Amino acid sequence: MPELHPSTRGFAAADVYERGRPDYPEAAIARIVEKLGLRPGRTVLDLAAGTGKLTRLLVPSGANVVAVEPLPEMRAELEKRVPAVAVLAGTAERIPLSDRYVDAVTVGSAFHWFDVDRALPEIGRVLAPGGGLAMIWNARDERSGLQQELSEIMRPLRGHTPERRSRDWRSLLAESGMFEQTERLLFEHEQVVDEDGLVARVLSVSFVGALPADARREIEERVRALAHGAEHPIRLPYMTELYLGLAASQLTDGSSGILETSS
């Protein structure tokens, strides 16, 4: 298995990730299901599935869901939380599936960790003709004062850890040659937490979770101080970014190009 970025060791506390990370908005999931044609008789790969935050939301579509995740701690939590799906060890650069095995691929809050030059061809290999790709992230909405304060705590710790804002994902899909149409859509989302949930949200960030124990305790104390001054329940707003790469057979109007909408 390819070597993972050192910051991924911060995900070893999979229970913290499960408690701390938000789910995804219903409207975004509905768009994924519609545009990727997820239904009984179809197979979707949830790549770098983590604890299954996205995986579990795909199951109601009726599609056969396969989850691939490199970290054993994450896989164990995923198997516990989403027992209805097959869970395999693997990475985006080396997917443990045969050629043209899946009709769609989804990636939740993880594509920025991939070696894109290796991962995109691998995704193309396992996609059946007409297959599509969905990439989704929950971006913390820093118009919120609390989210701004959390960013001020975490920003000095990031270092060279990969981040969502490192690439223009819409252009990446459009220029890959794999898809006839790409879409970028934005959705408002909210996570409601208590004090412990706010702490888990921050500790679930890779480069925070990877800190030495004493440094993590210092961060926890700072976050708890913020929680004490916040209105309860604590509401964390997000802008959820969804990127879709669609093959010609998936287009409903025969058009090609780039679509950007919000809801």
C-alpha positions in Angstrom: 0.0 0.0 0.0 1.4 3.5 -0.9 2.9 5.4 2.0 0.4 7.8 3.6 1.0 11.4 4.6 2.4 11.6 8.2 -0.5 13.7 9.3 -2.9 10.8 8.7 -1.8 9.3 12.0 -4.0 11.9 13.5 -7.0 9.9 12.2 -6.0 6.9 14.4 -8.5 8.0 17.0 -11.4 7.0 14.7 -14.0 7.3 17.5 -13.1 11.0 17.8 -13.5 11.4 14.1 -16.8 9.7 14.2 -18.1 11.9 17.0 -16.6 15.2 15.7 -17.2 15.3 12.0 -20.5 16.5 10.5 -22.5 14.5 8.1 -23.5 15.9 4.6 -26.6 17.8 3.7 -29.6 15.9 2.3 -29.8 18.0 -0.8 -26.2 17.2 -1.7 -26.7 13.5 -1.2 -29.8 13.7 -3.3 -27.9 15.3 -6.1 -25.2 12.7 -6.0 -27.8 9.9 -6.1 -29.6 11.5 -9.0 -26.6 12.5 -11.1 -24.6 9.3 -10.6 -27.7 7.1 -11.1 -27.4 5.3 -7.8 -30.2 2.7 -7.6 -30.6 -1.1 -7.2 -28.4 -3.0 -9.7 -25.7 -0.3 -9.7 -22.4 -0.3 -7.7 -20.8 2.7 -6.1 -17.3 2.9 -4.6 -16.9 5.2 -1.6 -13.1 5.9 -1.7 -11.2 6.8 1.4 -14.4 6.2 3.3 -13.1 6.9 6.8 -15.7 6.0 9.4 -18.4 6.0 6.8 -19.8 9.5 7.2 -20.7 9.5 3.5 -20.9 5.7 3.0 -24.0 5.4 5.2 -25.8 8.1 3.3 -25.4 6.2 0.0 -26.9 2.9 1.3 -30.6 4.1 1.1 -30.2 4.6 -2.7 -30.4 0.8 -3.0 -27.0 0.7 -4.9 -24.4 -1.9 -3.9 -21.9 0.1 -1.8 -18.3 -0.8 -1.5 -16.0 1.2 0.8 -12.2 1.4 0.5 -10.2 2.9 3.4 -6.4 2.6 4.1 -6.4 3.1 7.9 -7.3 0.0 10.0 -8.7 2.1 12.8 -11.1 3.9 10.4 -12.1 0.6 8.8 -13.0 -0.9 12.2 -15.2 2.0 13.0 -16.8 1.9 9.6 -17.6 -1.8 9.8 -19.3 -1.1 13.2 -21.2 1.9 11.9 -22.2 0.7 8.5 -22.4 -3.1 8.6 -24.4 -3.4 5.4 -21.4 -2.6 3.1 -18.3 -4.4 2.0 -15.2 -2.7 3.5 -11.8 -3.2 1.9 -8.2 -2.0 2.7 -6.8 0.1 -0.1 -5.9 3.6 -1.3 -7.0 5.9 -4.2 -3.7 5.1 -5.9 -4.2 1.4 -5.6 -7.8 0.4 -5.5 -8.4 -3.3 -4.7 -11.1 -3.8 -7.4 -11.0 -5.1 -10.9 -11.3 -3.0 -14.1 -14.7 -1.5 -14.8 -16.1 -2.9 -11.5 -18.2 0.2 -10.4 -20.7 2.5 -11.9 -19.7 5.5 -9.7 -17.1 6.7 -7.3 -17.6 9.0 -4.4 -15.0 10.7 -2.2 -16.0 12.5 1.1 -13.5 15.1 2.5 -10.5 13.2 1.2 -9.5 13.9 -2.4 -7.0 16.5 -1.2 -5.0 13.7 0.3 -4.6 11.8 -3.0 -1.7 11.7 -5.4 -3.9 13.1 -8.1 -1.6 11.9 -11.0 -2.0 8.3 -9.8 -5.5 8.4 -8.3 -7.4 9.7 -11.3 -6.2 7.0 -13.7 -7.0 4.4 -11.0 -10.5 5.8 -10.6 -10.8 5.7 -14.4 -9.7 2.1 -14.4 -12.4 0.8 -12.0 -15.2 2.9 -13.5 -17.4 1.2 -16.0 -18.2 3.1 -19.2 -20.5 5.9 -18.5 -19.4 6.1 -14.8 -19.2 9.2 -12.8 -17.3 10.7 -9.8 -18.5 12.9 -6.9 -16.2 14.7 -4.6 -17.6 16.5 -1.5 -16.2 18.6 1.3 -17.8 20.4 4.3 -16.0 23.7 4.4 -16.2 25.5 7.7 -18.1 28.8 7.2 -15.8 31.5 8.6 -18.5 34.1 8.5 -19.4 32.6 11.8 -17.4 34.1 14.7 -16.9 30.8 16.4 -15.6 29.2 13.2 -13.2 32.1 12.9 -12.0 31.5 16.4 -11.5 27.8 15.7 -9.5 28.6 12.6 -7.3 30.9 14.6 -6.5 28.1 17.0 -5.8 25.5 14.2 -4.2 27.6 11.5 -0.7 27.8 13.0 -0.7 24.0 13.4 -1.4 23.0 9.8 2.2 23.1 8.4 2.4 21.3 5.1 -0.7 19.1 5.6 -2.8 18.8 2.4 -5.9 20.9 2.3 -9.1 21.3 0.3 -8.2 24.7 -1.0 -4.9 23.5 -2.6 -6.6 22.8 -6.0 -9.3 24.0 -8.3 -11.2 20.7 -8.3 -13.7 21.8 -10.9 -10.9 22.5 -13.4 -9.2 19.3 -12.4 -12.2 17.2 -13.4 -12.9 19.3 -16.5 -9.3 18.9 -17.8 -8.9 15.2 -16.9 -10.5 14.1 -20.2 -12.5 11.5 -18.2 -15.9 13.4 -18.2 -18.2 15.2 -20.6 -19.6 17.6 -17.9 -18.5 18.8 -14.6 -20.6 20.5 -11.9 -19.7 22.5 -8.8 -22.6 23.0 -6.4 -22.7 24.7 -3.0 -25.1 23.8 -0.1 -25.5 25.4 3.3 -25.1 22.9 6.2 -25.0 23.0 10.0 -23.6 20.8 12.7 -25.2 21.0 16.2 -22.8 20.0 19.0 -22.3 20.3 22.7 -19.0 21.2 24.4 -17.6 17.7 24.0 -18.7 17.6 20.4 -16.9 20.9 19.7 -13.7 19.4 21.2 -14.1 16.3 19.1 -14.6 18.4 16.0 -11.2 20.1 16.5 -9.4 17.0 17.6 -10.7 15.1 14.6 -8.6 17.4 12.3 -5.6 15.3 11.2 -2.8 17.7 12.2 -4.4 18.4 15.6 -5.0 14.7 16.3 -1.3 14.0 15.4 0.0 16.4 18.1 1.8 15.1 21.2 -0.6 14.5 24.1 0.3 17.6 26.0 -0.2 19.8 23.0 -3.6 18.2 22.3 -4.6 18.9 25.9 -3.7 22.6 25.5 -5.8 22.8 22.3 -8.7 21.1 24.1 -8.6 23.6 27.0 -8.7 26.5 24.5 -11.7 25.0 22.7 -13.5 24.3 25.9 -13.1 28.0 26.8 -14.7 28.9 23.6 -17.5 26.5 24.2 -18.2 28.0 27.7 -18.7 31.4 26.0 -20.9 30.1 23.2 -24.7 29.9 23.0 -25.9 26.3 23.5 -26.6 24.1 21.6 -23.5 25.2 19.6 -24.3 25.6 15.9 -21.4 25.2 13.4 -22.2 26.4 9.9 -20.6 25.0 6.8 -20.6 25.6 3.1 -20.7 22.1 1.5 -18.8 21.9 -1.8 -19.9 19.2 -4.3 -18.0 18.5 -7.5 -19.4 16.1 -10.1 -17.7 14.5 -13.1 -20.3 13.1 -15.4 -20.0 10.9 -18.5 -22.0 11.6 -21.6 -24.5 8.8 -20.9 -25.4 10.5 -17.5 -26.3 13.9 -19.0 -30.0 14.6 -19.0 -29.9 17.4 -21.7 -27.1 16.3 -23.9 -25.0 19.4 -23.1 -21.4 19.6 -22.0 -19.5 22.2 -20.1 -19.3 23.4 -16.5 -22.3 24.2 -14.3 -22.1 26.1 -11.0 -25.2 26.4 -8.8 -26.0 26.8 -5.2 -28.8 25.8 -2.8 
